[in-house]
Amino acid sequence: MKEVLLAVENVRAYYELEKICVKAVDGVSFEIFEDEVVGVVGESGCGKTTLSNVVFMNIVKPLKFVDGRVVLKANGKYEEISSMNREEVRKRFWGKEITIIPQSAMNALMPTIKMESYVKHLAQSHEIDVEELLDKAKKRFEEVGLKPMWLKRYPFELSGGMRQRAVIAIATILNPSLLIADEPTSALDVVNQKVFLKVLMQMKKQGIVKSIMFITHDIATVRQIADRMIIMYAGKIVEFSKMEDILKKPLHPYAQVLFNSVLTPEPEVKKRGITVIPGAPPNLINPPSGCRFHPRCPKVMEICKADEPPLREVEPGRKVACWLYMEEVV
Ligand SMILES: Nc1ncnc2c1ncn2[C@@H]1O[C@H](COP(=O)(O)OP(=O)(O)OP(=O)(O)O)[C@@H](O)[C@H]1O
């Protein structure tokens, strides 16, 4: 039986602006086990990046953690990190237990700061001996296929693919249990995407990281590495199942059209052909009533317009939030 590494329980996190409130993550629950890769997919703006910040407890205004719990297993003990402030989570857990490669990380490196300065900064903030950490960084650079000399260089001297590998090397120096990667391959060419995914999976195999939360809108990429998949729609999880189950037979109508709108080599998916999702993603300031997907759903029923379907286990290991699968309706 696998142990839970991270549990997110009914979390709501909203962007509270002067006159409006964007319900970016709205009642989301899931868990990540030790030794697994969980993919998170969904259209642009559905709340994936916000969810990564919630899991990392990187809550910065205007984002507000409204409700729910985030629990992380650290040093064999479950810690409710959502009850701590950002500074405490940063000091106690960032880098050591949980780390993040934020969206566009490779382009966010300051051009005037040498790669090794990031390592020195990490050493200072965790009160670790600088030389000791630099030695670890050299080793980790080699493990991701970079010569240690690149530590002495500026980010602009490295190619995009090298920069992204440098980012993951530095982010994992302290062997964190959970790595969150937010769209880590979207800015890379196909060759570098493959290299990066290989590095990522090697890190897991070697036990440098235990589990990975891989956020992307690119199903073709995530299907290569994920054990389970979360499908988000308009701030909510609509389906959470094993990768092979979703590929074979997506249950939620949104998952069905999402999977039929991408090209993947699986014969089951190919057979179903390509479809396009009608309409546009909803506005999260004032989302639709009931099921948020109902205005675009090809299988919409009366109940969908009024009542929100809960995320429920409908087959062993398969959770879906859709009235089509609820006993109350059928
Ligand atoms: N700082 C902010 N202030 C107000 N609204 C925000 C802010 N950041 C994001 N949002 C809104 O929150 C919602 C979720 O955004 P988020 O970036 O989490 O989605 P996403 O699925 O990661 O999108 P993408 O794939 O384009 O990165 C969107 O409606 C977005 O416009």
The ligand as an SDF file (V2000), in Angstrom:
LIG
                    3D

 31 33  0  0  0  0  0  0  0  0999 V2000
   -2.6110   37.5750  -10.3350 N   0  0  0  0  0  0  0  0  0  0  0  0
   -3.8400   37.2930  -10.7780 C   0  0  0  0  0  0  0  0  0  0  0  0
   -4.8560   38.1510  -10.5450 N   0  0  0  0  0  0  0  0  0  0  0  0
   -6.1080   37.8910  -10.9600 C   0  0  0  0  0  0  0  0  0  0  0  0
   -6.4710   36.7820  -11.6440 N   0  0  0  0  0  0  0  0  0  0  0  0
   -5.4960   35.8860  -11.9150 C   0  0  0  0  0  0  0  0  0  0  0  0
   -4.1370   36.1000  -11.5060 C   0  0  0  0  0  0  0  0  0  0  0  0
   -3.4020   35.0400  -11.9260 N   0  0  0  0  0  0  0  0  0  0  0  0
   -4.2620   34.2130  -12.5730 C   0  0  0  0  0  0  0  0  0  0  0  0
   -5.5170   34.7270  -12.5610 N   0  0  0  0  0  0  0  0  0  0  0  0
   -6.7370   34.1180  -13.1340 C   0  0  0  0  0  0  0  0  0  0  0  0
   -6.9670   32.8730  -12.4590 O   0  0  0  0  0  0  0  0  0  0  0  0
   -7.4570   31.9200  -13.3780 C   0  0  0  0  0  0  0  0  0  0  0  0
   -6.5740   30.6880  -13.3390 C   0  0  0  0  0  0  0  0  0  0  0  0
   -5.2830   31.0620  -13.8320 O   0  0  0  0  0  0  0  0  0  0  0  0
   -4.0620   30.0390  -13.8810 P   0  0  0  0  0  0  0  0  0  0  0  0
   -2.8660   30.8010  -14.3310 O   0  0  0  0  0  0  0  0  0  0  0  0
   -3.9880   29.3280  -12.5950 O   0  0  0  0  0  0  0  0  0  0  0  0
   -4.5330   29.0320  -15.0390 O   0  0  0  0  0  0  0  0  0  0  0  0
   -3.6810   27.9750  -15.8810 P   0  0  0  0  0  0  0  0  0  0  0  0
   -4.5680   26.8070  -16.0850 O   0  0  0  0  0  0  0  0  0  0  0  0
   -2.3740   27.7470  -15.2250 O   0  0  0  0  0  0  0  0  0  0  0  0
   -3.4580   28.7210  -17.2500 O   0  0  0  0  0  0  0  0  0  0  0  0
   -2.2030   28.5930  -18.2710 P   0  0  0  0  0  0  0  0  0  0  0  0
   -2.2490   27.1940  -18.8170 O   0  0  0  0  0  0  0  0  0  0  0  0
   -2.5360   29.6270  -19.3170 O   0  0  0  0  0  0  0  0  0  0  0  0
   -0.9880   28.8990  -17.4870 O   0  0  0  0  0  0  0  0  0  0  0  0
   -7.5290   32.6040  -14.7440 C   0  0  0  0  0  0  0  0  0  0  0  0
   -8.8430   33.0550  -14.9200 O   0  0  0  0  0  0  0  0  0  0  0  0
   -6.5800   33.7520  -14.5990 C   0  0  0  0  0  0  0  0  0  0  0  0
   -6.9520   34.8240  -15.4210 O   0  0  0  0  0  0  0  0  0  0  0  0
  1  2  1  0
  2  3  1  0
  2  7  2  0
  3  4  2  0
  4  5  1  0
  5  6  2  0
  6  7  1  0
  6 10  1  0
  7  8  1  0
  8  9  2  0
  9 10  1  0
 10 11  1  0
 11 12  1  0
 11 30  1  0
 12 13  1  0
 13 14  1  0
 13 28  1  0
 14 15  1  0
 15 16  1  0
 16 17  2  0
 16 18  1  0
 16 19  1  0
 19 20  1  0
 20 21  2  0
 20 22  1  0
 20 23  1  0
 23 24  1  0
 24 25  2  0
 24 26  1  0
 24 27  1  0
 28 29  1  0
 28 30  1  0
 30 31  1  0
M  END
$$$$
